[in-house]
Amino acid sequence: MEPTHIEHIGIAVKSLDDAIPFYEDVLGLKCYSIEEVKDQKVKTAFFKVGQTKIELLESTDPEGPVAKFIDKRGQGIHHMAFSVSGIKEKLERAEEKGVRLIDSKPRKGAEGLDIAFLHPKSTFGVLTELCEDKTK
């Protein structure tokens, strides 16, 4: 698959308002973007650490996937995202190798990226996201 870097680490939180001050006041990071992704039923906040981003995820729907994740596992790391080129081909290759896909084709995610998820049952328990920035 040859990812170029870890694009971001997604962290599920109950409240962005409660979580952002930790990242800003304690870690000294700057929240540079807050965005709602309606089709994923989340509101996101982004921080940059070197080339990698931290994405905080707050559910906008009690039945949304992030709310269900928090109900089942509590707040914490939700997924790891890798930056790739040719996301469609990467999904096809992963499926050919027996990886279970959540998304068989890319969709739009936060920050305008094309994204797709691999099922954690095929990735040793880690929800894995592939991201492609088509603007670069």
MDTraj code that builds the backbone (N, CA, C; nanometers):
import mdtraj as md
import numpy as np

residues = "MET GLU PRO THR HIS ILE GLU HIS ILE GLY ILE ALA VAL LYS SER LEU ASP ASP ALA ILE PRO PHE TYR GLU ASP VAL LEU GLY LEU LYS CYS TYR SER ILE GLU GLU VAL LYS ASP GLN LYS VAL LYS THR ALA PHE PHE LYS VAL GLY GLN THR LYS ILE GLU LEU LEU GLU SER THR ASP PRO GLU GLY PRO VAL ALA LYS PHE ILE ASP LYS ARG GLY GLN GLY ILE HIS HIS MET ALA PHE SER VAL SER GLY ILE LYS GLU LYS LEU GLU ARG ALA GLU GLU LYS GLY VAL ARG LEU ILE ASP SER LYS PRO ARG LYS GLY ALA GLU GLY LEU ASP ILE ALA PHE LEU HIS PRO LYS SER THR PHE GLY VAL LEU THR GLU LEU CYS GLU ASP LYS THR LYS".split()
xyz = np.array([
    [0.0824, -0.1194, 0.0000],
    [0.0000, 0.0000, 0.0000],
    [0.0870, 0.1260, 0.0000],
    [0.2009, 0.1222, 0.0641],
    [0.2993, 0.2291, 0.0642],
    [0.2437, 0.3659, 0.1042],
    [0.1905, 0.3793, 0.2268],
    [0.1467, 0.5120, 0.2712],
    [0.2662, 0.6064, 0.2818],
    [0.2417, 0.7345, 0.2573],
    [0.3496, 0.8327, 0.2656],
    [0.3746, 0.8783, 0.4090],
    [0.2679, 0.8793, 0.4908],
    [0.2817, 0.9179, 0.6314],
    [0.1496, 0.8908, 0.7043],
    [0.1551, 0.9001, 0.8361],
    [0.0311, 0.8944, 0.9137],
    [-0.0372, 1.0286, 0.8939],
    [-0.1538, 1.0266, 0.8341],
    [-0.2271, 1.1496, 0.8047],
    [-0.2818, 1.2083, 0.9343],
    [-0.3486, 1.1226, 1.0117],
    [-0.3977, 1.1683, 1.1422],
    [-0.4323, 1.0497, 1.2306],
    [-0.4481, 1.0800, 1.3574],
    [-0.4984, 0.9844, 1.4555],
    [-0.6309, 1.0406, 1.5044],
    [-0.7378, 0.9631, 1.4901],
    [-0.8707, 1.0059, 1.5312],
    [-0.8974, 0.9657, 1.6749],
    [-0.9444, 1.0613, 1.7540],
    [-0.9721, 1.0380, 1.8954],
    [-1.1178, 1.0746, 1.9227],
    [-1.1949, 0.9771, 1.9700],
    [-1.3358, 0.9987, 2.0015],
    [-1.3476, 1.0668, 2.1380],
    [-1.4219, 1.1768, 2.1426],
    [-1.4449, 1.2500, 2.2671],
    [-1.5940, 1.2792, 2.2804],
    [-1.6375, 1.2941, 2.4032],
    [-1.7781, 1.3284, 2.4250],
    [-1.8057, 1.4735, 2.3887],
    [-1.7054, 1.5603, 2.4120],
    [-1.7273, 1.7025, 2.3908],
    [-1.5994, 1.7694, 2.3415],
    [-1.6083, 1.8339, 2.2260],
    [-1.4941, 1.9116, 2.1781],
    [-1.4636, 2.0263, 2.2740],
    [-1.5691, 2.0890, 2.3274],
    [-1.5489, 2.2011, 2.4196],
    [-1.4691, 2.1598, 2.5424],
    [-1.4879, 2.0370, 2.5880],
    [-1.4129, 1.9877, 2.7040],
    [-1.2726, 1.9411, 2.6649],
    [-1.2563, 1.8848, 2.5455],
    [-1.1292, 1.8243, 2.5061],
    [-1.0286, 1.9241, 2.4490],
    [-1.0750, 2.0219, 2.3737],
    [-0.9839, 2.1165, 2.3086],
    [-0.8910, 2.1858, 2.4083],
    [-0.9398, 2.2311, 2.5247],
    [-0.8481, 2.2987, 2.6178],
    [-0.7293, 2.2117, 2.6619],
    [-0.7469, 2.0810, 2.6732],
    [-0.6332, 1.9948, 2.7078],
    [-0.5246, 2.0055, 2.6008],
    [-0.5653, 1.9931, 2.4749],
    [-0.4680, 1.9954, 2.3657],
    [-0.4022, 2.1324, 2.3514],
    [-0.4790, 2.2398, 2.3789],
    [-0.4228, 2.3742, 2.3666],
    [-0.3466, 2.4163, 2.4925],
    [-0.4100, 2.4034, 2.6080],
    [-0.3521, 2.4580, 2.7312],
    [-0.2456, 2.3681, 2.7932],
    [-0.2621, 2.2378, 2.7821],
    [-0.1665, 2.1453, 2.8429],
    [-0.0575, 2.1066, 2.7436],
    [-0.0966, 2.0638, 2.6231],
    [0.0024, 2.0200, 2.5241],
    [0.0614, 2.1360, 2.4433],
    [-0.0067, 2.2512, 2.4441],
    [0.0449, 2.3671, 2.3714],
    [0.0217, 2.3620, 2.2220],
    [-0.0750, 2.2811, 2.1774],
    [-0.1087, 2.2740, 2.0352],
    [-0.2153, 2.3778, 2.0040],
    [-0.2332, 2.4067, 1.8763],
    [-0.3325, 2.5041, 1.8327],
    [-0.4380, 2.4343, 1.7488],
    [-0.5634, 2.4475, 1.7880],
    [-0.6730, 2.3954, 1.7064],
    [-0.6856, 2.4869, 1.5853],
    [-0.6617, 2.4318, 1.4667],
    [-0.6635, 2.5156, 1.3475],
    [-0.7906, 2.5001, 1.2646],
    [-0.8756, 2.4037, 1.3007],
    [-0.9970, 2.3853, 1.2212],
    [-1.0992, 2.3056, 1.3007],
    [-1.2234, 2.3522, 1.2950],
    [-1.3374, 2.2765, 1.3469],
    [-1.4358, 2.2650, 1.2312],
    [-1.4826, 2.1428, 1.2075],
    [-1.5655, 2.1172, 1.0894],
    [-1.6663, 2.0077, 1.1210],
    [-1.7879, 2.0229, 1.0711],
    [-1.8872, 1.9164, 1.0830],
    [-1.8884, 1.8367, 0.9537],
    [-1.8875, 1.7033, 0.9684],
    [-1.9003, 1.6132, 0.8538],
    [-2.0356, 1.5434, 0.8724],
    [-2.1367, 1.6000, 0.8083],
    [-2.2748, 1.5570, 0.8329],
    [-2.2990, 1.4099, 0.8030],
    [-2.2464, 1.3591, 0.6903],
    [-2.2756, 1.2200, 0.6547],
    [-2.2081, 1.1211, 0.7495],
    [-2.1059, 1.1654, 0.8253],
    [-2.0423, 1.0781, 0.9242],
    [-2.0940, 1.1055, 1.0658],
    [-2.1828, 1.2050, 1.0774],
    [-2.2461, 1.2400, 1.2053],
    [-2.1422, 1.2769, 1.3116],
    [-2.0444, 1.3589, 1.2701],
    [-1.9401, 1.4037, 1.3631],
    [-1.9063, 1.5501, 1.3416],
    [-1.8530, 1.6086, 1.4472],
    [-1.7883, 1.7383, 1.4418],
    [-1.6431, 1.7119, 1.4766],
    [-1.5518, 1.7685, 1.3989],
    [-1.4100, 1.7403, 1.4164],
    [-1.3345, 1.8665, 1.4553],
    [-1.2249, 1.8468, 1.5283],
    [-1.1305, 1.9544, 1.5592],
    [-0.9916, 1.9006, 1.5278],
    [-0.9113, 1.9810, 1.4584],
    [-0.7795, 1.9356, 1.4142],
    [-0.6661, 2.0134, 1.4797],
    [-0.5602, 1.9400, 1.5099],
    [-0.4351, 1.9932, 1.5632],
    [-0.3231, 1.9318, 1.4809],
    [-0.2131, 2.0029, 1.4656],
    [-0.1002, 1.9500, 1.3896],
    [0.0185, 1.9280, 1.4831],
    [0.0811, 1.8111, 1.4681],
    [0.2034, 1.7767, 1.5402],
    [0.3019, 1.7303, 1.4343],
    [0.3945, 1.8146, 1.3945],
    [0.4813, 1.7819, 1.2821],
    [0.3966, 1.7665, 1.1571],
    [0.4149, 1.6553, 1.0877],
    [0.3378, 1.6296, 0.9660],
    [0.2062, 1.5577, 0.9970],
    [0.1921, 1.5109, 1.1198],
    [0.0740, 1.4330, 1.1584],
    [-0.0294, 1.5221, 1.2263],
    [-0.1546, 1.4891, 1.2045],
    [-0.2636, 1.5628, 1.2677],
    [-0.3292, 1.4763, 1.3750],
    [-0.3866, 1.5439, 1.4727],
    [-0.4755, 1.4814, 1.5706],
    [-0.6152, 1.5303, 1.5337],
    [-0.7078, 1.4377, 1.5190],
    [-0.8465, 1.4717, 1.4860],
    [-0.9345, 1.4300, 1.6025],
    [-0.9918, 1.5271, 1.6717],
    [-1.0898, 1.4960, 1.7758],
    [-1.2247, 1.4808, 1.7087],
    [-1.2997, 1.3798, 1.7519],
    [-1.4294, 1.3486, 1.6916],
    [-1.5377, 1.3536, 1.7986],
    [-1.6350, 1.4417, 1.7805],
    [-1.7515, 1.4487, 1.8682],
    [-1.8737, 1.4092, 1.7872],
    [-1.9514, 1.3163, 1.8371],
    [-2.0705, 1.2729, 1.7647],
    [-2.1760, 1.3830, 1.7652],
    [-2.2439, 1.3974, 1.6526],
    [-2.3556, 1.4916, 1.6437],
    [-2.4897, 1.4189, 1.6511],
    [-2.4829, 1.2870, 1.6708],
    [-2.6036, 1.2044, 1.6741],
    [-2.5810, 1.0905, 1.7731],
    [-2.6716, 1.0723, 1.8696],
    [-2.6517, 0.9643, 1.9670],
    [-2.6485, 0.8246, 1.9055],
    [-2.6959, 0.8115, 1.7813],
    [-2.6919, 0.6837, 1.7111],
    [-2.5775, 0.6766, 1.6105],
    [-2.4947, 0.7799, 1.6038],
    [-2.3831, 0.7833, 1.5100],
    [-2.2722, 0.6882, 1.5517],
    [-2.1820, 0.6563, 1.4592],
    [-2.0759, 0.5597, 1.4876],
    [-1.9822, 0.6021, 1.6015],
    [-1.9521, 0.7298, 1.6136],
    [-1.8626, 0.7733, 1.7212],
    [-1.9333, 0.7639, 1.8567],
    [-2.0609, 0.7987, 1.8618],
    [-2.1372, 0.7849, 1.9865],
    [-2.1436, 0.6385, 2.0289],
    [-2.1661, 0.5501, 1.9340],
    [-2.1711, 0.4068, 1.9649],
    [-2.0350, 0.3567, 2.0118],
    [-1.9278, 0.4065, 1.9488],
    [-1.7926, 0.3694, 1.9902],
    [-1.7693, 0.4102, 2.1359],
    [-1.8046, 0.5338, 2.1700],
    [-1.7845, 0.5827, 2.3071],
    [-1.8691, 0.5027, 2.4052],
    [-1.9934, 0.4720, 2.3689],
    [-2.0798, 0.3912, 2.4565],
    [-2.0177, 0.2545, 2.4844],
    [-1.9560, 0.1957, 2.3842],
    [-1.9009, 0.0609, 2.3965],
    [-1.7615, 0.0598, 2.4592],
    [-1.6762, 0.1548, 2.4194],
    [-1.5350, 0.1508, 2.4592],
    [-1.4887, 0.2698, 2.5409],
    [-1.5689, 0.3757, 2.5470],
    [-1.5266, 0.4975, 2.6150],
    [-1.4500, 0.5885, 2.5208],
    [-1.4142, 0.7042, 2.5702],
    [-1.3376, 0.7992, 2.4912],
    [-1.1974, 0.7447, 2.4669],
    [-1.1395, 0.7820, 2.3550],
    [-1.0029, 0.7390, 2.3275],
    [-0.9769, 0.7242, 2.1795],
    [-0.8656, 0.6585, 2.1483],
    [-0.8261, 0.6437, 2.0085],
    [-0.9334, 0.5659, 1.9323],
    [-0.9803, 0.6257, 1.8256],
    [-1.0865, 0.5694, 1.7438],
    [-1.0311, 0.5050, 1.6167],
    [-0.9348, 0.5724, 1.5514],
    [-0.8785, 0.5184, 1.4279],
    [-0.7424, 0.5795, 1.3972],
    [-0.6720, 0.5114, 1.3073],
    [-0.5457, 0.5623, 1.2545],
    [-0.5643, 0.5792, 1.1049],
    [-0.5201, 0.6950, 1.0544],
    [-0.5373, 0.7258, 0.9122],
    [-0.4025, 0.7392, 0.8447],
    [-0.3915, 0.6761, 0.7280],
    [-0.2696, 0.6797, 0.6483],
    [-0.2947, 0.7571, 0.5193],
    [-0.1985, 0.8391, 0.4811],
    [-0.2055, 0.9117, 0.3553],
    [-0.1545, 0.8212, 0.2437],
    [-0.2336, 0.8095, 0.1372],
    [-0.1966, 0.7261, 0.0227],
    [-0.2258, 0.8019, -0.1069],
    [-0.1655, 0.7549, -0.2133],
    [-0.1992, 0.8015, -0.3491],
    [-0.2718, 0.6874, -0.4183],
    [-0.3710, 0.7219, -0.4995],
    [-0.4454, 0.6182, -0.5718],
    [-0.5318, 0.5354, -0.4794],
    [-0.6155, 0.6017, -0.4022],
    [-0.6944, 0.5343, -0.2984],
    [-0.7842, 0.4237, -0.3556],
    [-0.8421, 0.4446, -0.4729],
    [-0.9298, 0.3419, -0.5320],
    [-0.8524, 0.2124, -0.5556],
    [-0.7335, 0.2257, -0.6119],
    [-0.6503, 0.1078, -0.6390],
    [-0.6050, 0.0424, -0.5083],
    [-0.5764, 0.1229, -0.4070],
    [-0.5335, 0.0684, -0.2773],
    [-0.6458, -0.0137, -0.2141],
    [-0.7696, 0.0335, -0.2276],
    [-0.8843, -0.0416, -0.1757],
    [-0.9009, -0.1733, -0.2506],
    [-0.8880, -0.1678, -0.3819],
    [-0.9013, -0.2901, -0.4625],
    [-0.7948, -0.3927, -0.4230],
    [-0.6708, -0.3455, -0.4075],
    [-0.5620, -0.4371, -0.3699],
    [-0.5831, -0.4951, -0.2308],
    [-0.6283, -0.4125, -0.1385],
    [-0.6529, -0.4606, -0.0027],
    [-0.7603, -0.5689, -0.0042],
    [-0.8672, -0.5462, -0.0797],
    [-0.9741, -0.6449, -0.0886],
    [-0.9248, -0.7740, -0.1533],
    [-0.8429, -0.7624, -0.2564],
    [-0.7851, -0.8810, -0.3207],
    [-0.7014, -0.9628, -0.2219],
    [-0.6420, -0.8945, -0.1251],
    [-0.5585, -0.9621, -0.0251],
    [-0.6402, -1.0114, 0.0945],
    [-0.7742, -1.0018, 0.0840],
    [-0.8606, -1.0554, 0.1874],
    [-0.8974, -0.9590, 0.2984],
    [-0.8657, -0.8318, 0.2819],
    [-0.9006, -0.7323, 0.3834],
    [-1.0476, -0.6960, 0.3686],
    [-1.1187, -0.6967, 0.4794],
    [-1.2596, -0.6580, 0.4800],
    [-1.2687, -0.5055, 0.4754],
    [-1.3446, -0.4542, 0.3803],
    [-1.3600, -0.3104, 0.3628],
    [-1.4894, -0.2618, 0.4261],
    [-1.4833, -0.1463, 0.4893],
    [-1.6053, -0.0772, 0.5313],
    [-1.6560, 0.0046, 0.4129],
    [-1.5629, 0.0685, 0.3436],
    [-1.5952, 0.1480, 0.2243],
    [-1.5318, 0.0819, 0.1022],
    [-1.6136, 0.0403, 0.0086],
    [-1.5595, -0.0210, -0.1127],
    [-1.5148, 0.0842, -0.2135],
    [-1.5577, 0.2082, -0.1926],
    [-1.5112, 0.3183, -0.2757],
    [-1.4930, 0.4407, -0.1868],
    [-1.4049, 0.5315, -0.2251],
    [-1.3791, 0.6497, -0.1428],
    [-1.5008, 0.7403, -0.1327],
    [-1.5042, 0.8168, -0.0233],
    [-1.6071, 0.9186, -0.0027],
    [-1.5379, 1.0419, 0.0533],
    [-1.6089, 1.1515, 0.0603],
    [-1.5512, 1.2764, 0.1099],
    [-1.5500, 1.2763, 0.2618],
    [-1.4361, 1.3190, 0.3165],
    [-1.4206, 1.3314, 0.4604],
    [-1.3851, 1.4734, 0.4977],
    [-1.3449, 1.4913, 0.6219],
    [-1.3040, 1.6224, 0.6706],
    [-1.1866, 1.6741, 0.5892],
    [-1.1739, 1.8038, 0.5836],
    [-1.0683, 1.8740, 0.5118],
    [-1.0664, 1.8431, 0.3627],
    [-1.1810, 1.7937, 0.3083],
    [-1.1922, 1.7681, 0.1659],
    [-1.1170, 1.6463, 0.1157],
    [-1.0678, 1.5636, 0.2067],
    [-0.9938, 1.4439, 0.1663],
    [-1.0880, 1.3356, 0.1165],
    [-1.0409, 1.2539, 0.0238],
    [-1.1104, 1.1307, -0.0127],
    [-1.0679, 1.0274, 0.0909],
    [-1.1657, 0.9587, 0.1502],
    [-1.1354, 0.8651, 0.2573],
    [-1.2058, 0.7320, 0.2359],
    [-1.1538, 0.6288, 0.3019],
    [-1.2173, 0.4973, 0.3029],
    [-1.1630, 0.4226, 0.4236],
    [-1.2482, 0.3427, 0.4851],
    [-1.2102, 0.2694, 0.6051],
    [-1.1964, 0.1203, 0.5787],
    [-1.0982, 0.0610, 0.6452],
    [-1.0782, -0.0836, 0.6470],
    [-1.1313, -0.1351, 0.7797],
    [-1.1981, -0.2486, 0.7772],
    [-1.2630, -0.3019, 0.8972],
    [-1.1591, -0.3482, 0.9997],
    [-1.1786, -0.3133, 1.1276],
    [-1.0814, -0.3527, 1.2301],
    [-1.0652, -0.5038, 1.2462],
    [-1.1635, -0.5826, 1.2035],
    [-1.1488, -0.7285, 1.2125],
    [-1.0413, -0.7794, 1.1164],
    [-1.0064, -0.6977, 1.0165],
    [-0.9018, -0.7355, 0.9211],
    [-0.7702, -0.6639, 0.9471],
    [-0.7687, -0.5749, 1.0462],
    [-0.6498, -0.4924, 1.0701],
    [-0.6048, -0.5008, 1.2161],
    [-0.6202, -0.6179, 1.2744],
    [-0.5727, -0.6454, 1.4097],
    [-0.6327, -0.5519, 1.5139],
    [-0.7629, -0.5218, 1.4959],
    [-0.8365, -0.4453, 1.5944],
    [-0.8266, -0.2945, 1.5810],
    [-0.7567, -0.2453, 1.4790],
    [-0.7416, -0.1010, 1.4608],
    [-0.8256, -0.0565, 1.3409],
    [-0.9256, 0.0284, 1.3665],
    [-0.9996, 0.0871, 1.2555],
    [-0.8996, 0.1709, 1.1756],
    [-0.8827, 0.1377, 1.0484],
    [-0.7805, 0.1993, 0.9651],
    [-0.8451, 0.2780, 0.8541],
    [-0.8043, 0.4014, 0.8398],
    [-0.8574, 0.4902, 0.7377],
    [-0.7484, 0.5188, 0.6353],
    [-0.7858, 0.5166, 0.5096],
    [-0.6977, 0.5606, 0.4022],
    [-0.7469, 0.6976, 0.3568],
    [-0.6535, 0.7892, 0.3354],
    [-0.6864, 0.9257, 0.2958],
    [-0.6058, 0.9642, 0.1730],
    [-0.6721, 1.0350, 0.0816],
    [-0.6005, 1.0873, -0.0338],
    [-0.6372, 1.2346, -0.0515],
    [-0.5360, 1.3165, -0.0594],
    [-0.5548, 1.4593, -0.0832],
    [-0.5384, 1.4828, -0.2323],
    [-0.6498, 1.5025, -0.3016],
    [-0.6469, 1.5179, -0.4477],
    [-0.5999, 1.6571, -0.4892],
    [-0.5836, 1.7487, -0.3923],
    [-0.5389, 1.8837, -0.4270],
    [-0.3873, 1.8915, -0.4416],
    [-0.3162, 1.7875, -0.3990],
    [-0.1699, 1.7903, -0.4062],
    [-0.1187, 1.7157, -0.5264],
])
top = md.Topology()
chain = top.add_chain()
for i, resn in enumerate(residues, 1):
    res = top.add_residue(resn, chain, resSeq=i)
    for name in ("N", "CA", "C"):
        top.add_atom(name, md.element.get_by_symbol(name[0]), res)
traj = md.Trajectory(xyz[None], top)
